[in-house]
């Protein structure tokens, strides 16, 4: 498990995709706002073409009307994604 973290605009998404194209891997989003549907532009979410075929998880999958994603909810979702 490789964790990439840093400030907004530091190039984390590009680095993760660069690594994902060199090694068999998948990316699990941990941005607490990018998990919500419809906020792609607001959160500068990585686009499908920018993903270059590297699978991404936990991006835009929660309708905002479902309420806030708690840390516990994220832990469960991330753990399930890793297990799959």
Gaussian input, Z-matrix of N, CA and C with variables (Angstrom, degrees):
# hf/3-21g

backbone

0 1
 N
 C     1     B1
 C     2     B2     1     A1
 N     3     B3     2     A2     1     D1
 C     4     B4     3     A3     2     D2
 C     5     B5     4     A4     3     D3
 N     6     B6     5     A5     4     D4
 C     7     B7     6     A6     5     D5
 C     8     B8     7     A7     6     D6
 N     9     B9     8     A8     7     D7
 C    10    B10     9     A9     8     D8
 C    11    B11    10    A10     9     D9
 N    12    B12    11    A11    10    D10
 C    13    B13    12    A12    11    D11
 C    14    B14    13    A13    12    D12
 N    15    B15    14    A14    13    D13
 C    16    B16    15    A15    14    D14
 C    17    B17    16    A16    15    D15
 N    18    B18    17    A17    16    D16
 C    19    B19    18    A18    17    D17
 C    20    B20    19    A19    18    D18
 N    21    B21    20    A20    19    D19
 C    22    B22    21    A21    20    D20
 C    23    B23    22    A22    21    D21
 N    24    B24    23    A23    22    D22
 C    25    B25    24    A24    23    D23
 C    26    B26    25    A25    24    D24
 N    27    B27    26    A26    25    D25
 C    28    B28    27    A27    26    D26
 C    29    B29    28    A28    27    D27
 N    30    B30    29    A29    28    D28
 C    31    B31    30    A30    29    D29
 C    32    B32    31    A31    30    D30
 N    33    B33    32    A32    31    D31
 C    34    B34    33    A33    32    D32
 C    35    B35    34    A34    33    D33
 N    36    B36    35    A35    34    D34
 C    37    B37    36    A36    35    D35
 C    38    B38    37    A37    36    D36
 N    39    B39    38    A38    37    D37
 C    40    B40    39    A39    38    D38
 C    41    B41    40    A40    39    D39
 N    42    B42    41    A41    40    D40
 C    43    B43    42    A42    41    D41
 C    44    B44    43    A43    42    D42
 N    45    B45    44    A44    43    D43
 C    46    B46    45    A45    44    D44
 C    47    B47    46    A46    45    D45
 N    48    B48    47    A47    46    D46
 C    49    B49    48    A48    47    D47
 C    50    B50    49    A49    48    D48
 N    51    B51    50    A50    49    D49
 C    52    B52    51    A51    50    D50
 C    53    B53    52    A52    51    D51
 N    54    B54    53    A53    52    D52
 C    55    B55    54    A54    53    D53
 C    56    B56    55    A55    54    D54
 N    57    B57    56    A56    55    D55
 C    58    B58    57    A57    56    D56
 C    59    B59    58    A58    57    D57
 N    60    B60    59    A59    58    D58
 C    61    B61    60    A60    59    D59
 C    62    B62    61    A61    60    D60
 N    63    B63    62    A62    61    D61
 C    64    B64    63    A63    62    D62
 C    65    B65    64    A64    63    D63
 N    66    B66    65    A65    64    D64
 C    67    B67    66    A66    65    D65
 C    68    B68    67    A67    66    D66
 N    69    B69    68    A68    67    D67
 C    70    B70    69    A69    68    D68
 C    71    B71    70    A70    69    D69
 N    72    B72    71    A71    70    D70
 C    73    B73    72    A72    71    D71
 C    74    B74    73    A73    72    D72
 N    75    B75    74    A74    73    D73
 C    76    B76    75    A75    74    D74
 C    77    B77    76    A76    75    D75
 N    78    B78    77    A77    76    D76
 C    79    B79    78    A78    77    D77
 C    80    B80    79    A79    78    D78
 N    81    B81    80    A80    79    D79
 C    82    B82    81    A81    80    D80
 C    83    B83    82    A82    81    D81
 N    84    B84    83    A83    82    D82
 C    85    B85    84    A84    83    D83
 C    86    B86    85    A85    84    D84
 N    87    B87    86    A86    85    D85
 C    88    B88    87    A87    86    D86
 C    89    B89    88    A88    87    D87
 N    90    B90    89    A89    88    D88
 C    91    B91    90    A90    89    D89
 C    92    B92    91    A91    90    D90
 N    93    B93    92    A92    91    D91
 C    94    B94    93    A93    92    D92
 C    95    B95    94    A94    93    D93
 N    96    B96    95    A95    94    D94
 C    97    B97    96    A96    95    D95
 C    98    B98    97    A97    96    D96
 N    99    B99    98    A98    97    D97
 C   100   B100    99    A99    98    D98
 C   101   B101   100   A100    99    D99
 N   102   B102   101   A101   100   D100
 C   103   B103   102   A102   101   D101
 C   104   B104   103   A103   102   D102
 N   105   B105   104   A104   103   D103
 C   106   B106   105   A105   104   D104
 C   107   B107   106   A106   105   D105
 N   108   B108   107   A107   106   D106
 C   109   B109   108   A108   107   D107
 C   110   B110   109   A109   108   D108
 N   111   B111   110   A110   109   D109
 C   112   B112   111   A111   110   D110
 C   113   B113   112   A112   111   D111
 N   114   B114   113   A113   112   D112
 C   115   B115   114   A114   113   D113
 C   116   B116   115   A115   114   D114
 N   117   B117   116   A116   115   D115
 C   118   B118   117   A117   116   D116
 C   119   B119   118   A118   117   D117
 N   120   B120   119   A119   118   D118
 C   121   B121   120   A120   119   D119
 C   122   B122   121   A121   120   D120
 N   123   B123   122   A122   121   D121
 C   124   B124   123   A123   122   D122
 C   125   B125   124   A124   123   D123
 N   126   B126   125   A125   124   D124
 C   127   B127   126   A126   125   D125
 C   128   B128   127   A127   126   D126
 N   129   B129   128   A128   127   D127
 C   130   B130   129   A129   128   D128
 C   131   B131   130   A130   129   D129
 N   132   B132   131   A131   130   D130
 C   133   B133   132   A132   131   D131
 C   134   B134   133   A133   132   D132
 N   135   B135   134   A134   133   D133
 C   136   B136   135   A135   134   D134
 C   137   B137   136   A136   135   D135
 N   138   B138   137   A137   136   D136
 C   139   B139   138   A138   137   D137
 C   140   B140   139   A139   138   D138
 N   141   B141   140   A140   139   D139
 C   142   B142   141   A141   140   D140
 C   143   B143   142   A142   141   D141
 N   144   B144   143   A143   142   D142
 C   145   B145   144   A144   143   D143
 C   146   B146   145   A145   144   D144
 N   147   B147   146   A146   145   D145
 C   148   B148   147   A147   146   D146
 C   149   B149   148   A148   147   D147
 N   150   B150   149   A149   148   D148
 C   151   B151   150   A150   149   D149
 C   152   B152   151   A151   150   D150
 N   153   B153   152   A152   151   D151
 C   154   B154   153   A153   152   D152
 C   155   B155   154   A154   153   D153
 N   156   B156   155   A155   154   D154
 C   157   B157   156   A156   155   D155
 C   158   B158   157   A157   156   D156
 N   159   B159   158   A158   157   D157
 C   160   B160   159   A159   158   D158
 C   161   B161   160   A160   159   D159
 N   162   B162   161   A161   160   D160
 C   163   B163   162   A162   161   D161
 C   164   B164   163   A163   162   D162
 N   165   B165   164   A164   163   D163
 C   166   B166   165   A165   164   D164
 C   167   B167   166   A166   165   D165
 N   168   B168   167   A167   166   D166
 C   169   B169   168   A168   167   D167
 C   170   B170   169   A169   168   D168
 N   171   B171   170   A170   169   D169
 C   172   B172   171   A171   170   D170
 C   173   B173   172   A172   171   D171
 N   174   B174   173   A173   172   D172
 C   175   B175   174   A174   173   D173
 C   176   B176   175   A175   174   D174
 N   177   B177   176   A176   175   D175
 C   178   B178   177   A177   176   D176
 C   179   B179   178   A178   177   D177
 N   180   B180   179   A179   178   D178
 C   181   B181   180   A180   179   D179
 C   182   B182   181   A181   180   D180
 N   183   B183   182   A182   181   D181
 C   184   B184   183   A183   182   D182
 C   185   B185   184   A184   183   D183
 N   186   B186   185   A185   184   D184
 C   187   B187   186   A186   185   D185
 C   188   B188   187   A187   186   D186
 N   189   B189   188   A188   187   D187
 C   190   B190   189   A189   188   D188
 C   191   B191   190   A190   189   D189
 N   192   B192   191   A191   190   D190
 C   193   B193   192   A192   191   D191
 C   194   B194   193   A193   192   D192
 N   195   B195   194   A194   193   D193
 C   196   B196   195   A195   194   D194
 C   197   B197   196   A196   195   D195
 N   198   B198   197   A197   196   D196
 C   199   B199   198   A198   197   D197
 C   200   B200   199   A199   198   D198
 N   201   B201   200   A200   199   D199
 C   202   B202   201   A201   200   D200
 C   203   B203   202   A202   201   D201
 N   204   B204   203   A203   202   D202
 C   205   B205   204   A204   203   D203
 C   206   B206   205   A205   204   D204
 N   207   B207   206   A206   205   D205
 C   208   B208   207   A207   206   D206
 C   209   B209   208   A208   207   D207
 N   210   B210   209   A209   208   D208
 C   211   B211   210   A210   209   D209
 C   212   B212   211   A211   210   D210
 N   213   B213   212   A212   211   D211
 C   214   B214   213   A213   212   D212
 C   215   B215   214   A214   213   D213
 N   216   B216   215   A215   214   D214
 C   217   B217   216   A216   215   D215
 C   218   B218   217   A217   216   D216
 N   219   B219   218   A218   217   D217
 C   220   B220   219   A219   218   D218
 C   221   B221   220   A220   219   D219
 N   222   B222   221   A221   220   D220
 C   223   B223   222   A222   221   D221
 C   224   B224   223   A223   222   D222
 N   225   B225   224   A224   223   D223
 C   226   B226   225   A225   224   D224
 C   227   B227   226   A226   225   D225
 N   228   B228   227   A227   226   D226
 C   229   B229   228   A228   227   D227
 C   230   B230   229   A229   228   D228
 N   231   B231   230   A230   229   D229
 C   232   B232   231   A231   230   D230
 C   233   B233   232   A232   231   D231
 N   234   B234   233   A233   232   D232
 C   235   B235   234   A234   233   D233
 C   236   B236   235   A235   234   D234
 N   237   B237   236   A236   235   D235
 C   238   B238   237   A237   236   D236
 C   239   B239   238   A238   237   D237
 N   240   B240   239   A239   238   D238
 C   241   B241   240   A240   239   D239
 C   242   B242   241   A241   240   D240
 N   243   B243   242   A242   241   D241
 C   244   B244   243   A243   242   D242
 C   245   B245   244   A244   243   D243
 N   246   B246   245   A245   244   D244
 C   247   B247   246   A246   245   D245
 C   248   B248   247   A247   246   D246
 N   249   B249   248   A248   247   D247
 C   250   B250   249   A249   248   D248
 C   251   B251   250   A250   249   D249

   B1=1.4560
   B2=1.5162
   B3=1.3150
   B4=1.4621
   B5=1.5169
   B6=1.3151
   B7=1.4614
   B8=1.5232
   B9=1.3238
   B10=1.4639
   B11=1.5168
   B12=1.3135
   B13=1.4591
   B14=1.5100
   B15=1.3086
   B16=1.4556
   B17=1.5129
   B18=1.3055
   B19=1.4598
   B20=1.5282
   B21=1.3244
   B22=1.4577
   B23=1.5262
   B24=1.3256
   B25=1.4577
   B26=1.5203
   B27=1.3256
   B28=1.4663
   B29=1.5254
   B30=1.3390
   B31=1.4630
   B32=1.5177
   B33=1.3315
   B34=1.4732
   B35=1.5205
   B36=1.3182
   B37=1.4681
   B38=1.5185
   B39=1.3262
   B40=1.4639
   B41=1.5253
   B42=1.3212
   B43=1.4614
   B44=1.5228
   B45=1.3317
   B46=1.4676
   B47=1.5264
   B48=1.3263
   B49=1.4662
   B50=1.5272
   B51=1.3222
   B52=1.4731
   B53=1.5297
   B54=1.3227
   B55=1.4687
   B56=1.5296
   B57=1.3455
   B58=1.4575
   B59=1.5166
   B60=1.3244
   B61=1.4640
   B62=1.5277
   B63=1.3077
   B64=1.4722
   B65=1.5259
   B66=1.3113
   B67=1.4675
   B68=1.5202
   B69=1.3360
   B70=1.4681
   B71=1.5301
   B72=1.3098
   B73=1.4640
   B74=1.5177
   B75=1.3137
   B76=1.4566
   B77=1.5178
   B78=1.3252
   B79=1.4593
   B80=1.5213
   B81=1.3219
   B82=1.4618
   B83=1.5227
   B84=1.3148
   B85=1.4509
   B86=1.5242
   B87=1.3356
   B88=1.4656
   B89=1.5257
   B90=1.3330
   B91=1.4625
   B92=1.5232
   B93=1.3206
   B94=1.4639
   B95=1.5295
   B96=1.3166
   B97=1.4626
   B98=1.5283
   B99=1.3288
   B100=1.4647
   B101=1.5211
   B102=1.3164
   B103=1.4662
   B104=1.5288
   B105=1.3406
   B106=1.4614
   B107=1.5209
   B108=1.3369
   B109=1.4673
   B110=1.5220
   B111=1.3238
   B112=1.4562
   B113=1.5169
   B114=1.3189
   B115=1.4644
   B116=1.5326
   B117=1.3279
   B118=1.4576
   B119=1.5313
   B120=1.3185
   B121=1.4640
   B122=1.5242
   B123=1.3206
   B124=1.4693
   B125=1.5220
   B126=1.3251
   B127=1.4691
   B128=1.5281
   B129=1.3449
   B130=1.4681
   B131=1.5312
   B132=1.3355
   B133=1.4697
   B134=1.5266
   B135=1.3115
   B136=1.4603
   B137=1.5339
   B138=1.3305
   B139=1.4662
   B140=1.5288
   B141=1.3221
   B142=1.4697
   B143=1.5361
   B144=1.3523
   B145=1.4707
   B146=1.5376
   B147=1.3314
   B148=1.4684
   B149=1.5317
   B150=1.3123
   B151=1.4738
   B152=1.5258
   B153=1.3299
   B154=1.4674
   B155=1.5288
   B156=1.3271
   B157=1.4603
   B158=1.5153
   B159=1.3246
   B160=1.4668
   B161=1.5312
   B162=1.3315
   B163=1.4659
   B164=1.5348
   B165=1.3273
   B166=1.4654
   B167=1.5229
   B168=1.3100
   B169=1.4669
   B170=1.5294
   B171=1.3217
   B172=1.4675
   B173=1.5272
   B174=1.3220
   B175=1.4619
   B176=1.5233
   B177=1.3247
   B178=1.4517
   B179=1.5088
   B180=1.3149
   B181=1.4643
   B182=1.5291
   B183=1.3192
   B184=1.4670
   B185=1.5267
   B186=1.3310
   B187=1.4631
   B188=1.5372
   B189=1.3348
   B190=1.4654
   B191=1.5261
   B192=1.3307
   B193=1.4701
   B194=1.5306
   B195=1.3367
   B196=1.4682
   B197=1.5235
   B198=1.3213
   B199=1.4625
   B200=1.5137
   B201=1.3162
   B202=1.4679
   B203=1.5197
   B204=1.3092
   B205=1.4610
   B206=1.5279
   B207=1.3137
   B208=1.4629
   B209=1.5264
   B210=1.3172
   B211=1.4654
   B212=1.5247
   B213=1.3251
   B214=1.4620
   B215=1.5162
   B216=1.3363
   B217=1.4693
   B218=1.5250
   B219=1.3438
   B220=1.4610
   B221=1.5232
   B222=1.3219
   B223=1.4637
   B224=1.5159
   B225=1.3238
   B226=1.4677
   B227=1.5311
   B228=1.3378
   B229=1.4697
   B230=1.5301
   B231=1.3240
   B232=1.4660
   B233=1.5252
   B234=1.3243
   B235=1.4725
   B236=1.5194
   B237=1.3377
   B238=1.4663
   B239=1.5255
   B240=1.3259
   B241=1.4621
   B242=1.5216
   B243=1.3166
   B244=1.4646
   B245=1.5249
   B246=1.3290
   B247=1.4708
   B248=1.5214
   B249=1.3495
   B250=1.4673
   B251=1.5028
   A1=107.91
   A2=116.74
   A3=122.84
   A4=107.47
   A5=117.15
   A6=122.20
   A7=107.83
   A8=115.74
   A9=121.47
   A10=106.78
   A11=116.30
   A12=119.09
   A13=109.99
   A14=115.18
   A15=120.43
   A16=110.41
   A17=115.00
   A18=121.90
   A19=110.94
   A20=115.34
   A21=121.71
   A22=109.27
   A23=115.93
   A24=121.19
   A25=114.89
   A26=117.23
   A27=120.71
   A28=113.33
   A29=117.86
   A30=120.83
   A31=114.71
   A32=116.75
   A33=120.96
   A34=111.86
   A35=117.48
   A36=120.53
   A37=110.92
   A38=117.05
   A39=120.44
   A40=110.34
   A41=117.27
   A42=120.57
   A43=110.75
   A44=116.85
   A45=119.35
   A46=111.14
   A47=117.36
   A48=120.28
   A49=110.25
   A50=117.41
   A51=119.84
   A52=110.14
   A53=117.23
   A54=120.85
   A55=110.92
   A56=115.55
   A57=120.60
   A58=114.21
   A59=116.89
   A60=119.75
   A61=111.73
   A62=117.05
   A63=121.17
   A64=113.05
   A65=116.35
   A66=121.93
   A67=108.52
   A68=118.67
   A69=119.22
   A70=109.12
   A71=115.95
   A72=119.54
   A73=111.41
   A74=114.55
   A75=122.97
   A76=107.13
   A77=116.48
   A78=121.50
   A79=109.56
   A80=115.24
   A81=121.72
   A82=107.61
   A83=116.35
   A84=121.97
   A85=110.29
   A86=116.20
   A87=119.45
   A88=111.67
   A89=116.94
   A90=120.70
   A91=108.62
   A92=116.66
   A93=120.31
   A94=113.85
   A95=119.09
   A96=121.17
   A97=111.19
   A98=118.04
   A99=120.80
   A100=113.01
   A101=118.54
   A102=120.51
   A103=111.57
   A104=117.73
   A105=120.94
   A106=112.36
   A107=115.20
   A108=122.20
   A109=110.19
   A110=115.80
   A111=121.38
   A112=115.66
   A113=118.32
   A114=120.27
   A115=111.71
   A116=115.94
   A117=120.93
   A118=112.20
   A119=116.93
   A120=120.34
   A121=110.42
   A122=116.29
   A123=121.19
   A124=112.15
   A125=116.98
   A126=121.25
   A127=113.13
   A128=116.71
   A129=121.34
   A130=111.00
   A131=114.39
   A132=120.72
   A133=110.57
   A134=116.36
   A135=121.64
   A136=109.14
   A137=116.24
   A138=120.62
   A139=110.47
   A140=115.50
   A141=120.53
   A142=110.84
   A143=119.48
   A144=118.13
   A145=113.02
   A146=117.18
   A147=120.38
   A148=112.35
   A149=116.85
   A150=120.71
   A151=111.85
   A152=117.18
   A153=124.15
   A154=113.42
   A155=115.47
   A156=120.22
   A157=115.17
   A158=117.86
   A159=120.74
   A160=107.76
   A161=118.26
   A162=120.12
   A163=112.12
   A164=115.50
   A165=122.84
   A166=108.63
   A167=116.58
   A168=122.32
   A169=110.65
   A170=115.15
   A171=124.41
   A172=112.41
   A173=116.33
   A174=122.66
   A175=108.81
   A176=117.01
   A177=121.55
   A178=115.08
   A179=117.60
   A180=119.31
   A181=113.94
   A182=118.30
   A183=120.61
   A184=109.56
   A185=117.77
   A186=119.23
   A187=109.01
   A188=118.83
   A189=120.72
   A190=113.37
   A191=116.12
   A192=118.85
   A193=112.39
   A194=117.58
   A195=120.60
   A196=112.48
   A197=117.19
   A198=120.29
   A199=112.58
   A200=114.09
   A201=121.20
   A202=112.49
   A203=115.60
   A204=122.46
   A205=107.29
   A206=117.03
   A207=120.32
   A208=110.01
   A209=115.84
   A210=120.34
   A211=110.08
   A212=116.84
   A213=120.89
   A214=112.22
   A215=116.24
   A216=120.50
   A217=110.40
   A218=115.82
   A219=119.48
   A220=110.41
   A221=117.20
   A222=120.88
   A223=110.68
   A224=116.15
   A225=120.84
   A226=110.29
   A227=116.66
   A228=120.56
   A229=110.92
   A230=116.98
   A231=120.34
   A232=111.01
   A233=116.93
   A234=120.43
   A235=111.20
   A236=116.42
   A237=120.25
   A238=111.02
   A239=116.87
   A240=120.91
   A241=110.63
   A242=117.05
   A243=121.09
   A244=110.18
   A245=117.18
   A246=121.27
   A247=112.31
   A248=115.77
   A249=119.95
   A250=109.10
   D1=122.65
   D2=177.25
   D3=-109.45
   D4=131.02
   D5=178.37
   D6=-112.02
   D7=127.37
   D8=177.60
   D9=-114.30
   D10=122.81
   D11=178.83
   D12=-137.91
   D13=158.53
   D14=-179.74
   D15=168.84
   D16=179.49
   D17=-177.78
   D18=-70.15
   D19=161.57
   D20=175.49
   D21=-56.91
   D22=133.72
   D23=177.08
   D24=78.81
   D25=12.05
   D26=-177.43
   D27=-82.35
   D28=-11.08
   D29=179.51
   D30=98.95
   D31=21.94
   D32=-179.19
   D33=-61.92
   D34=-43.52
   D35=-178.12
   D36=-64.54
   D37=-44.97
   D38=179.46
   D39=-61.94
   D40=-44.82
   D41=179.13
   D42=-61.25
   D43=-43.22
   D44=-178.63
   D45=-63.92
   D46=-39.47
   D47=178.19
   D48=-69.80
   D49=-40.64
   D50=176.67
   D51=-57.33
   D52=-45.73
   D53=177.66
   D54=-65.19
   D55=-40.95
   D56=-178.53
   D57=-65.20
   D58=-24.92
   D59=177.10
   D60=-85.35
   D61=-14.83
   D62=179.99
   D63=-98.48
   D64=-27.45
   D65=-178.03
   D66=-128.88
   D67=145.56
   D68=176.80
   D69=-64.57
   D70=112.58
   D71=-176.51
   D72=-158.92
   D73=168.41
   D74=174.94
   D75=-134.53
   D76=156.43
   D77=-175.35
   D78=-111.96
   D79=132.08
   D80=176.55
   D81=-111.68
   D82=115.87
   D83=178.34
   D84=-66.46
   D85=140.47
   D86=174.22
   D87=-126.55
   D88=13.20
   D89=176.51
   D90=-76.29
   D91=121.74
   D92=-172.59
   D93=-67.74
   D94=-16.30
   D95=177.95
   D96=-97.97
   D97=-32.50
   D98=-178.80
   D99=-68.22
   D100=-8.66
   D101=177.13
   D102=-72.73
   D103=-17.83
   D104=-175.61
   D105=-89.28
   D106=140.30
   D107=175.96
   D108=-64.75
   D109=147.58
   D110=170.94
   D111=81.17
   D112=5.77
   D113=-178.89
   D114=-114.49
   D115=25.45
   D116=-176.04
   D117=-58.18
   D118=-45.83
   D119=-178.46
   D120=-73.55
   D121=-45.70
   D122=-179.08
   D123=-56.41
   D124=-39.52
   D125=-176.14
   D126=-97.32
   D127=2.45
   D128=-177.59
   D129=54.29
   D130=44.42
   D131=-179.48
   D132=-63.35
   D133=140.67
   D134=178.70
   D135=-60.50
   D136=133.51
   D137=-177.12
   D138=-81.62
   D139=165.20
   D140=178.36
   D141=-57.03
   D142=-49.62
   D143=179.24
   D144=-60.89
   D145=-36.76
   D146=179.87
   D147=-66.47
   D148=-21.71
   D149=-179.63
   D150=-73.55
   D151=-18.02
   D152=176.50
   D153=48.51
   D154=41.16
   D155=175.55
   D156=82.45
   D157=-2.21
   D158=178.95
   D159=-81.43
   D160=122.67
   D161=-179.00
   D162=-61.43
   D163=134.21
   D164=177.12
   D165=-119.07
   D166=143.16
   D167=-178.61
   D168=-128.03
   D169=154.99
   D170=176.61
   D171=63.68
   D172=37.02
   D173=174.16
   D174=-114.28
   D175=122.80
   D176=173.89
   D177=57.02
   D178=39.41
   D179=-176.08
   D180=-108.09
   D181=-4.31
   D182=-178.97
   D183=-112.65
   D184=121.50
   D185=173.93
   D186=-64.72
   D187=133.48
   D188=-178.15
   D189=-55.02
   D190=-30.37
   D191=-179.22
   D192=-69.24
   D193=-11.96
   D194=177.41
   D195=-76.90
   D196=-6.58
   D197=177.96
   D198=93.06
   D199=-173.92
   D200=-174.27
   D201=-77.70
   D202=139.41
   D203=174.44
   D204=-82.54
   D205=120.88
   D206=178.79
   D207=-83.49
   D208=166.25
   D209=176.33
   D210=-60.07
   D211=-38.64
   D212=177.86
   D213=-64.49
   D214=-41.24
   D215=177.02
   D216=-61.73
   D217=-42.86
   D218=179.69
   D219=-63.96
   D220=-42.80
   D221=-179.73
   D222=-57.34
   D223=-44.57
   D224=179.64
   D225=-64.29
   D226=-47.71
   D227=-178.88
   D228=-62.15
   D229=-43.92
   D230=179.95
   D231=-66.71
   D232=-42.73
   D233=178.77
   D234=-61.42
   D235=-42.92
   D236=178.44
   D237=-63.89
   D238=-39.40
   D239=179.16
   D240=-65.25
   D241=-43.12
   D242=179.01
   D243=-64.00
   D244=-40.38
   D245=-179.77
   D246=-64.50
   D247=-34.89
   D248=-179.65
   D249=-67.96

